Structure formats: C-alpha cells, structure tokens
C-alpha cells in the first residue's frame, strides 16, 4: 500500500500532463512503514528530467539525478520508496520495458495514464521478487489523502 498526501498525488498527475506527449518521471521519497516493504508513506515526489533518447515512448532517470536525489533523501532522513512516470496515450499499467528496467525490489512504481494531454488513471505497482530473475509487478493500493506532515 502506498500512502501519499493528495498534493503529491496531484503533483505527479500534473507533471504527466505538462510533459505530454512525452513521458515524465520522478523519484518518490518517504519511509517504509514498520520497516516493511509492503507499506510506504511518500513524503516527497522529486521530478527529474527524462534522460531517454526516446521520451515519447520511454523514461529514463539519469544516474547523476538519481545520486543527487539519494543524497538529498539521506540528508532529509528519507529513503527512496519508489518512482513514478507517465504513459502518454497508453494505460496506467507496467509495460514489458518497465519491468525489464525496474531494479529496485520492494519499491513502488506509480504510473499515470495521460490521454490526449489529460491525466486519467494513476496506479501503483510493487516490484516483487528476491532477484532480477524472479522479479515482477504486483498492483498495490494507492491511497492519496491529506496526511499530517
């Protein structure tokens, strides 16, 4: 389950609309609740540039951006709990490419479908498995709400 303030949920959806017709991407910071990877609380969504050579069909978070956000998270007492991206004119479900390029086991991957420039569905998927060989996505509940900061 992924908990996040409504304002972050809205920010992620707006980012997808602004980036349309290209895929947007970003990093989710927060905490693994109770030390488990089954429940996350997102406290920040950090938009990053899409470093892909084909941004209309693919997203890529550059290594420099990832390292910078990891340092910022550590300084703020947060962890990377997931990632988000948009699917322009495609459903909010992981593609084969999304699975192949997802490596953060136990993290959430939030996908927003942006149809003709408007955010429609936003869904979350937990990257499950114990290794690259058996990883997979399992849909998880996404709970946007006004949380106390």
N, C-alpha and C positions, 0 to 999 in steps of 0.2 A: 504494500500500500504506500502511496506517495501522498504526503500532506504538503500543501503549499498555500501561502496566502493568495487570495483572489487576485491581488495586484500583480503577483508574479505570473500567475496563470494568464492574466490579460496581457502582460508584457510579452510573453512568449508568443501568443497569438498575433499581437500587433507586429512583432518582429517578422513573422511569416508573411503578413500582408505587405509590409514595407519592402521586403526582399523580392516579392513576387515579380517576375516569373522564375526567379532563381530560388534555390534552397537556402534558407538561413540556418545558422547553427549557434549553439552556445553550450555553456557548462553550468550544471546545477550544483550548488554548494549547500551544505547543511550538515545534518547528523544522521547516522544510522541509529534509530531508536532502540534503546535497550541493548545496544551492541550487536543487533541482528541485521541481516541484510534483507529481511522481509518487510521492514517498515522504514521509510525515510521521511525526514522532515526537511523540506527545502527552505532555506532562508534567503538565498540569493540566486538569481539567474544572470550569468555573465555572458552577454552576446560577444561573439568573436567573429572575425571575418571568415568567410568561406574561402578556403585556400585551394579549392578544387579547380582544375583546369576546365571542368565541365559543370559549372554551378547550376545549370538548369536541370541537371539530372542526378547530381551527386553532391554530397557535402564532405568537407574535409577540414578538420581542425589542425592548424599548423602546430608543429612541435614547440615553437617559441611561444605561441599563445598559450598552449597547454601548460608549459613550465611556469610562465608568468602567473597564470591563474592558480596553479598548485601552490606557489609561494604566497600569493595573496590569501588563499584559503588557510594555509598553515598559520599565517600571521593573525588571522581573524578567529582562530580556533575552530575552523570548519574543516570539512572533508569534501572531496568530490563525491557526490552521491549519484550523479548521473549526467546525462547530456540531453540536449533537445535539438530537433531540426524540423524543417517543414517539408511537405511533399506537394509541390505545385501541381495542381490538376490530377492528383492521384490520392488514393485512400490513405488514411492515417493508420497504416499497418507496416511493419518492417518488410523491406524488400530482401531479396537474396543478398544483394550488395551490403545492405545494412547489417545483416547477420555476419557476413564474411569479414567486415571491417570493424565489428564491435569486439572489444577485447577486455573490457572492464567487468569481469564477472561480479555479480552481486549488485551492480549499478542499474539504475533506471534509465530507460531511453524513451523520451517523450516525443511524440510525433504529432504535428498538426497538419491536417489536410487544408490546403489553401486552393479553393476552387474559384477560378476567374477573379482572383485578387481578394477573395473573402475567406477568412478562416472559418472552417466548418467544424469538423470533429477534431478533438485533441484526446489522444490516448497514451497510456503509459505501458511499457513492457520491461520486465525484469530480465536481465541477461543471466540465465541459469547455467548450471553445469559446474564441473570441477576442473575442466581443462578446455583448451581450444578444440579438441577433438569431439567433445560431447556437449558443447555449448548450444543454447537455444533460447528463444524468447518466450516468455510466458506473460500474458496480459495481466496487469495488476490494476487495482482500483486507484483512480486519480481523484483526490479529494481537495479541490480548491475551496478555501474558506477563509474568513477573516480570523487569522490566528494572532495571538498576542506576540509581539516581538520582544 
